[in-house]
Amino acid sequence: MPQLGETVKEGTVTAWHKQVGERVQEGEPLFEITTDKVDTEIPAPVSGVLRAIVVLAGQTVSVGTRLATIEEAKQAQGLSEVAAPAPRHRESEPLLSPVVRKLIAENQLDSAEIPGTGAEGRITRNDVLAYLERHKAVSGPRGEGKRLPLSRIRKRTAEQMALSWRSIPHVLQAVEVDFHAVDLLRREHHQVWKTREGWSLTYLPFVARAVCEAVADFPAVNATLEADSLMLHPRVNLGIAVDLGPDGLIVPVVKDADQKSLPELARAIHSLVEKARARLLSPDDLTEATYTLSNSGSFGTLLTAPIINPPQVAILSIDGVVKKPVVVEGAEGETVTIRPIGVLAQSFDHRAFDGAYSAAYLRRLKEILQGGDWSAALESTSGPRTTER
C-alpha cells in the first residue's frame, strides 16, 4: 500500500485491473485504492508477471502492507511453475469493483447499458450513480417518488456535518462588504486576465487574500480545537468548498495560502477546483486545512450559515454580490450611489472564542476588502496595502 499523503495511514483496495498470471507493463494501471474522499489509480512499479494478489478488493490495510507480487520480466524467464490464473471475465463481461457490482445488483441494472469512463472503459461508481440519475433510479409505483443511493462523498459529508452540528456550539455573524474597489479592478483587468489565464478573475481570491491578512491579527480564527486547548497554526491552509453536483461536496486545500500573492492564490484555487471536478485530487490535496471558505455567491445567495468542519473552529461563507443603493461619505458630505454589496458570514465555535473576537475579525476583513490597494496586489508578490484600520 503506497504512501499517498503525509497524513494518510491506510487505504482500501477497490479494484484490480490485472489477474494473477497476467503480464503487466510498468506504468500501466494495476489497481485502485480509496482513501476517505479520493479514489486513486496506482500504476505498476515494474514490468513482469503478476504472481500473487495478497489483498483482495474491498479490504482496508495500512500503508506499507504488501498487496501483490510481481515477478519482473528477467526473473520470469525460464521458470516452469506459474501461479494458476484467476478465472477470466468473458469479453462481454466488464471488470467491476465490489462497490460497483453491489450498486448494480442493488438497483437491478444491466452493466452493458452503463457507459464506463474509467481506464479501458471500466465502469466506476460515479458512472453507476450518473446512470441512475439520468435513467433508472430505483423507483416505486407512481406517486412514491424515487430512491437514489448516497455516494461515498455524500455519506462522508453527512457523517461529518452531523457530528459537527451535534458537538459544536455554532454562532453565526455576518457583515456587509462594499466590493467597489475589488469590482473596479476586476472589470479593468478582466479581458487581459482572461486572455492570459483562460478563465475569469472572480471575487473568491480577493476574499482569500484578505482572510490571509486578517488572520494574522486574529490567530484564534486560524486554529483547531484539541481536547482542552486551542492550537494556533503558523500556516494558513485554506479549504475551498467545491460542489461536485450529485456526488456532493469536497474541500481541497490551498497550502500556505498566506505566502501567496493575489495572482498565485487565484491560480492555486482555480487549479484545485478544476482537479476536484475532474476527479484528479490526491489525498494530500484534502489535508491540513486550518480555515474554510464556502462560496455560494455564484448562485445569488443572500446569507448562508455554513457548518464548521472539525477540528477547525470557523468557516466563512461568501454570498452573492449585488448592486444596491448605499450612502457614501465624501468631501462634500453624504451621497447615495450604487455599489456592489456582498455578505460575508462566519460560523464560529463558541468554545474557541467569543462574539466580540469574531466581530472584530470580520470588521478587519471588511476593512481590507474595502480599503486594500488591490491594483498593487494584482501585480506584486505580497498582499494588499490597506488604507484604513
Secondary structure, DSSP 8 states (H G I E B T S, - for coil): ----STT--EEEEEEESS-TT-EE-TTSEEEEEEETTEEEEEE-SS-EEEEEE-S-TT-EEETT---EEEEEHHHHTT------------TTS----HHHHHHHHHTT--GGGS---SGGG---HHHHHHHIIIII-EE-STTS-EE----HHHHHHHHHHHHHHHHS-EEEEEEEEE-HHHHHHHHHHHHHHHHHHSS---SHHHHHHHHHHHHHH-GGGSEEEETTEEEE-SS--EEE-EE-GGG-EE--EETTGGGS-HHHHHHHHHHHHHHHHTT---GGGGS--SEEEEE-GGGT-S-------TTB-EEEEEEEEEEEEEEEEETTEEEEEEEEEEEEEEEEETTT--HHHHHHHHHHHHHHHHHB-HHHHHHSSS---BS--
